[in-house]
Amino acid sequence: MRTTIFLSLLAIMVLIPSCKKQMVLTSFDVQKTPLAGSAEGFHYFLPRTVISVDVTVTQTYHQPGPFARYAERFLGLENVITSPAVDYSIAGIAVNSFAEPDPDHLYFVEFRQGDEANFITLSEAGMLLSVNRAVSDTELQKPSGESKEYGYFGTEATFNYFIDLNLQERVDTILERVRVDTMTVERQTLRRSWVEKSSEVRAREVADYILRLREKKFDLITGFAEITYSKETIEYMYNEINRKENDYLALFTGLSSSSSIRYRYTFVPAPSAAPSPHVLFHFSAREGVSAGDRPGSVPVTIQVRRDQTTSPLSPLLQRTPSARSGQKGFHYRIPEHSTVVIREGETLRAEARMLINQYGVVTWLPPHEMEIEFYPNTGSIKSVGRLRKD
């Protein structure tokens, strides 16, 4: 008898927890439902997509050589740099995205008195990451910008390549007539002095030296030296002579130096906006990037084309039991794929396909205690399951 009573009490103790009422967790849009003054709980945002466009512009400086006007005369060179100039070109465009809180989708989860504790994980920006599951914050961070310069030559001092002194000796002959009795004698006197060479003389010297270097290269590759060099030795001597020739040749052709400049533009797609192109900036080869329209510039635009894949979901969501009862669990978003197109005028410069949160639909889970994990960049569900009551 005692054994029967003990087993009955044990069965009742096991059944009582299993019959415990499932806790209800509800959330609501604070912009649509006023928040009661006595309500206790927490707020969370759904993320929205921000498109970042990284533009790399190459800025090139052109500096004429000091002997540019003698290039065609002494070396037969045409199309050399004759005046200082700067030009710009777009080297590349990269399209990325990151998530930030959507101010149009702020929700409140109310904690009722007597509810059991739940484990909620939010990101630093207030976006929901998980419920009753421990996860790490993997929210994407904005990449840091960078810029670099290469080949910068500074001033005209770079052209200080001369093979001789800047002075040359000048010999003047002085004629003097001296009358001796009935005879006139002409006396010659030589006067030596050092004067600065003219640019034409220096250009002639450099041109002659360049021609001699070319002769040496020809002798090297034709075996005129009659010395058996190894392949590596010939390549080294040829490259060194060629490098020196290019250094002196720059005195006639000029130098070009490039620097890389990076710009970053952000664009937030709006669901209600028309899918027409949006101007990011204007660009011209003479002035580079500018905020406004200038003569000779073309607009660089961004356009987001929607796929409309989530449009059929909206009417279906209104038929769910939780929608009819008015009780809604955690809100989440189902994003939509879209195509991002970047054009320079009418020229296609970049194209990317990505998920756009704002173009998707917002729905909700049943108002029950669950184990949920969300994707931090979209706010969509990564995993979900009912909690087991032991």
Secondary structure as UniProt FT lines:
FT   HELIX           2..18
FT   STRAND          27..29
FT   TURN            30..32
FT   TURN            37..38
FT   STRAND          41..63
FT   TURN            66..67
FT   HELIX           68..70
FT   HELIX           71..75
FT   STRAND          85..110
FT   TURN            113..114
FT   STRAND          120..122
FT   TURN            124..125
FT   STRAND          127..131
FT   STRAND          148..150
FT   HELIX           156..159
FT   STRAND          167..180
FT   TURN            181..182
FT   STRAND          183..196
FT   HELIX           199..222
FT   TURN            223..225
FT   HELIX           231..253
FT   STRAND          255..267
FT   TURN            271..272
FT   STRAND          278..284
FT   TURN            285..287
FT   STRAND          288..290
FT   TURN            295..296
FT   STRAND          298..306
FT   TURN            311..312
FT   HELIX           313..317
FT   TURN            318..319
FT   HELIX           321..325
FT   STRAND          331..344
FT   TURN            345..346
FT   STRAND          347..364
FT   STRAND          370..374
FT   TURN            376..378
FT   STRAND          381..386
//
